[in-house]
Amino acid sequence: MAYLVPSLVKLFDELNATWPHRDHRTDGWIGDKNHCPGTSDHCADSSGRVHAIDIDKDGIDPGLVISRLVMYPDVVRYINYNYYQYHKKNDFEPKKLGGSDPHTSHLHVSIEHTDTARGYVGGFGILPGTGTGDIFVPDLQLQPMENWDHSQHVLISADVFGSLANTLQGYASAATSLRI
């Protein structure tokens, strides 16, 4: 019988604690007929373990989630989201995602197939007070390169600021409705 490994159960728990009203429509973990049988991490291995989850992007901050998850290279192998893949083998630098699914409605998170990755339950730092620290500020000191394409960083920044703007708009609406 297939089961989700503890580290990914912990990740779902942390996401739900951070954003209790987030959308779950595209959440998932067990592969369907489009994934299994096959090599997808959504397919159970010979011991029944599933090594991947999909996280609905609505109601969360995808940029924050990605920035926290890449801090755990012994656990996370890769993340697919919004036309990009963040893979450990590329030091989690965003690369254009191939294939037919651009992962625009959800984040796909695959972990390493190791006991360490499967058993990690220390938290990922998404919920304040968990993981390696309460606050993570990414290093934004980029090395200039000749003919370097900045578009991927602009798209990521736009997504982060868009999520923040939506959150702030919600706070503003709530504050407005409370005025007497």
C-alpha positions in Angstrom: 0.0 0.0 0.0 1.3 3.4 -1.0 2.1 6.0 1.7 3.5 9.5 1.8 6.9 9.7 3.4 7.2 11.6 6.8 9.1 14.6 5.5 6.4 15.4 2.9 3.6 14.9 5.5 5.5 17.4 7.6 5.7 19.8 4.7 2.0 19.6 4.1 1.4 20.2 7.9 3.7 23.2 7.9 2.0 24.7 4.8 -1.5 24.2 6.4 -0.3 25.7 9.7 1.1 28.8 7.9 -1.8 29.2 5.5 -4.8 27.5 7.2 -7.3 28.8 4.5 -5.1 27.9 1.4 -6.6 26.3 -1.6 -6.2 22.5 -1.8 -7.7 21.8 -5.2 -4.4 20.9 -6.9 -2.8 19.3 -3.9 -1.8 15.7 -4.3 0.8 13.0 -3.8 -0.2 9.7 -5.3 0.2 9.3 -9.0 -2.7 8.8 -11.4 -2.8 6.9 -14.6 -0.8 9.7 -16.3 2.1 9.2 -13.8 2.0 5.5 -12.8 3.3 3.0 -13.6 6.4 4.9 -14.4 9.4 6.8 -13.0 7.5 9.7 -11.4 8.2 10.3 -7.8 4.3 10.3 -7.4 4.5 6.5 -8.0 5.1 4.4 -4.9 8.5 2.7 -4.9 8.9 -1.0 -4.1 8.4 -0.3 -0.4 5.2 1.7 -1.0 6.9 5.1 -0.4 5.8 8.2 -2.4 8.5 10.8 -2.8 6.6 13.8 -4.3 3.8 16.2 -3.6 1.9 18.8 -5.5 1.0 22.0 -3.6 -1.8 24.3 -4.8 -0.3 27.8 -5.4 -3.4 29.7 -4.4 -3.4 31.0 -0.9 0.3 30.6 -0.3 3.5 32.5 -1.2 5.2 30.2 -3.7 8.4 32.3 -3.7 8.7 31.9 0.1 8.1 28.2 -0.1 10.7 27.7 -2.8 13.2 29.9 -1.0 12.8 27.8 2.1 12.8 24.4 0.5 16.1 25.0 -1.4 17.8 25.4 2.0 17.4 21.6 2.5 19.5 20.0 -0.3 19.8 16.8 1.7 16.0 16.5 1.5 14.7 18.3 -1.5 15.8 17.1 -5.0 13.8 19.5 -7.2 10.8 21.8 -7.4 8.8 22.6 -10.5 6.7 25.8 -10.7 5.5 28.3 -13.2 7.6 27.2 -16.2 10.8 26.6 -14.1 12.6 23.8 -12.4 14.8 24.4 -9.3 17.0 21.3 -9.2 19.7 20.3 -6.7 22.0 19.3 -9.5 21.9 23.0 -10.7 22.3 24.4 -7.2 18.6 25.2 -7.3 19.1 27.9 -10.0 15.9 28.2 -12.0 16.0 26.5 -15.4 13.3 26.5 -18.1 11.0 23.5 -17.5 10.5 21.1 -20.4 7.5 18.9 -20.9 3.8 19.4 -21.3 3.0 20.6 -17.8 4.3 24.1 -16.9 3.2 23.7 -13.3 1.3 27.0 -13.2 -1.4 25.9 -10.8 0.8 24.1 -8.3 4.3 23.5 -7.1 5.7 20.0 -7.5 8.2 19.0 -4.9 10.3 15.8 -5.2 12.7 14.7 -2.5 15.8 12.5 -2.5 15.3 8.8 -2.3 17.3 8.5 1.0 16.4 7.6 4.6 17.6 11.1 5.6 15.2 12.8 3.1 12.3 10.6 3.8 12.6 10.8 7.6 13.3 14.5 8.0 10.6 16.1 10.2 12.4 19.1 11.5 10.4 21.7 9.6 11.3 23.8 6.6 11.2 27.3 8.0 8.0 28.2 6.2 6.1 28.5 9.5 7.9 31.1 11.7 9.9 29.3 14.4 10.6 26.2 12.4 13.5 25.0 10.3 16.9 26.6 10.3 15.7 30.0 11.3 12.7 32.3 11.7 13.7 34.6 8.9 15.6 33.9 5.7 16.8 36.7 3.5 18.1 35.4 0.2 21.5 36.5 -1.1 20.6 39.0 -3.9 24.2 39.7 -4.8 24.2 38.4 -8.3 27.4 38.1 -10.3 27.1 40.1 -13.6 27.6 38.0 -16.7 27.9 39.0 -20.3 24.5 38.7 -22.1 22.9 37.3 -19.0 19.1 36.9 -19.2 17.5 38.5 -16.2 13.9 37.5 -17.2 13.7 34.4 -14.9 14.6 36.5 -11.9 12.1 39.2 -12.9 9.4 36.7 -13.2 10.2 35.2 -9.8 10.3 38.6 -8.2 7.0 39.6 -9.9 5.4 36.5 -8.5 6.6 37.2 -5.0 5.5 40.8 -5.1 2.2 39.8 -6.6 1.5 37.4 -3.8 2.5 40.1 -1.3 0.2 42.7 -3.0 -2.7 40.3 -2.8 -2.1 39.7 0.9 -1.9 43.4 1.6 -5.0 44.1 -0.4 -6.8 41.5 1.7 -5.7 43.2 4.9 -6.7 46.6 3.5 -10.2 45.3 2.6 -10.6 43.8 6.1 -9.5 47.0 7.7 -11.9 49.0 5.6 -14.8 46.8 6.5 -14.1 47.1 10.2 -14.3 51.0 10.2 -17.5 52.3 11.8 
